Amino acid sequence: MEIREIKYGSKEYEESVELRNKILRIPLGHFLDINNLQKEESDIHIVAIDNGKIVGILILTPIEDSILKMRQVAVANELQGRGVGSSLVEFAEKIAREQKVSKIILDARSSALDFYLRKGYKVVGDEYIDEHINIPHYKMEKFLK
């Protein structure tokens, strides 16, 4: 399995959008909006590739000079629980450190809370309902060393 960055708008990017829709949106009756996708041009797109196929995606969005927001983390159903998500997060944190980022923030679905806790992220605040997809989330953060 290969973990690496891809370019916005590339064929691999389009494949990653399909995976995000399949894992994160379609089960909730939603699709990624073209207007939201256009805002991703300056984001860092990290993928897991297995046998030439994108099986995982993670996006880092710059918030401030020293803060990135991790979002849209998705792993193909058949590979969940096999370390793909961990590899994506570790690669993302490596990139963040190289860019001298001091903190990564994220909004975790409650179903993913334990995963992020195991990766060293801390809950910041109470559970809330995401107004766009109507499911429970937690704001989380991790200070990088």
C-alpha positions in Angstrom: 0.0 0.0 0.0 1.2 3.4 -0.9 0.4 6.6 1.0 1.0 9.9 -0.9 -0.2 13.3 -1.9 -2.3 13.9 -5.0 -3.1 17.0 -6.9 -6.5 18.7 -6.8 -8.4 18.2 -10.1 -6.4 15.1 -11.1 -7.8 11.8 -12.1 -6.8 10.5 -8.7 -8.6 13.4 -7.1 -11.8 12.5 -8.9 -11.4 8.9 -7.7 -11.0 10.1 -4.2 -14.2 12.2 -4.5 -16.0 9.0 -5.5 -14.7 7.2 -2.4 -15.7 10.1 -0.1 -19.2 10.1 -1.6 -19.5 6.3 -1.2 -18.2 6.1 2.4 -19.2 9.5 3.9 -22.1 10.9 2.0 -24.3 8.4 0.2 -25.1 6.3 3.3 -26.6 9.6 4.7 -28.5 10.5 1.6 -26.1 13.3 0.6 -23.5 14.0 -2.1 -20.5 16.3 -2.1 -21.4 19.7 -3.5 -19.5 21.1 -6.5 -19.2 24.4 -4.7 -17.5 22.8 -1.7 -15.2 20.8 -3.9 -14.0 24.0 -5.6 -12.8 25.3 -2.2 -10.4 22.3 -2.0 -7.8 23.6 -4.5 -5.4 24.9 -1.8 -5.9 21.8 0.5 -3.5 18.9 0.9 -5.0 15.7 -0.4 -3.5 12.5 0.9 -4.5 9.0 -0.4 -3.9 5.4 0.2 -3.5 3.4 -3.0 -3.7 -0.4 -3.1 -3.2 -2.2 -6.4 -3.7 1.0 -8.4 -6.9 1.9 -6.6 -7.6 4.6 -4.1 -8.8 3.0 -0.9 -8.4 5.8 1.5 -8.4 9.6 1.6 -7.7 12.4 4.1 -7.7 16.2 3.5 -5.7 18.8 5.4 -7.1 22.4 5.1 -5.0 25.3 6.2 -6.8 27.3 9.0 -3.9 29.5 10.2 -0.1 29.5 9.7 0.3 26.9 12.5 -3.1 25.1 12.3 -4.4 22.5 9.8 -7.9 21.0 9.9 -8.1 17.3 9.1 -11.3 16.4 7.3 -13.0 14.0 4.9 -11.2 11.0 6.2 -12.5 7.9 4.5 -11.4 4.3 4.0 -13.0 1.7 1.7 -15.4 -0.5 3.8 -13.5 -3.7 3.1 -10.2 -2.2 4.5 -11.5 -0.5 7.6 -9.8 -1.7 10.7 -6.7 -2.8 8.9 -4.4 0.2 9.5 -5.2 2.3 6.4 -6.7 5.2 8.4 -3.8 5.1 10.9 -1.3 5.3 8.0 -3.2 8.2 6.5 -3.2 10.1 9.8 0.5 9.4 10.5 1.4 10.6 7.0 -0.7 13.8 7.5 1.0 14.5 10.8 4.4 14.1 9.2 3.5 16.6 6.5 2.1 19.0 9.1 5.4 18.8 11.1 7.4 19.4 8.0 5.3 22.6 7.5 6.0 23.6 11.1 2.3 23.2 12.0 1.7 23.1 15.7 -1.8 21.8 15.9 -4.3 19.7 13.9 -8.0 20.1 14.5 -10.9 18.0 13.3 -14.6 17.3 13.7 -15.0 13.6 14.4 -18.1 11.6 13.9 -19.0 10.0 17.2 -18.5 6.6 15.5 -14.8 7.5 14.8 -14.2 9.0 18.3 -12.2 6.0 19.6 -10.0 5.9 16.5 -8.9 9.5 17.0 -8.5 9.1 20.8 -6.1 6.2 20.0 -4.1 8.5 17.7 -3.6 11.0 20.5 -6.4 13.5 19.6 -8.3 15.1 22.5 -11.9 16.1 22.7 -12.5 19.8 22.9 -16.1 20.5 24.1 -19.3 18.6 24.1 -20.9 16.4 21.5 -22.9 18.3 18.9 -25.0 17.5 15.9 -23.6 18.5 12.5 -26.3 20.6 10.9 -25.5 19.4 7.4 -25.6 15.7 7.9 -27.5 15.5 11.2 -25.2 13.1 13.1 -23.2 13.5 16.3 -19.7 14.9 16.2 -16.9 16.0 18.5 -14.4 18.8 18.0 -10.9 17.4 18.6 -7.3 18.6 18.5 -3.8 17.4 18.7 -0.7 19.5 19.4 2.3 18.3 17.4 5.7 18.0 18.8 
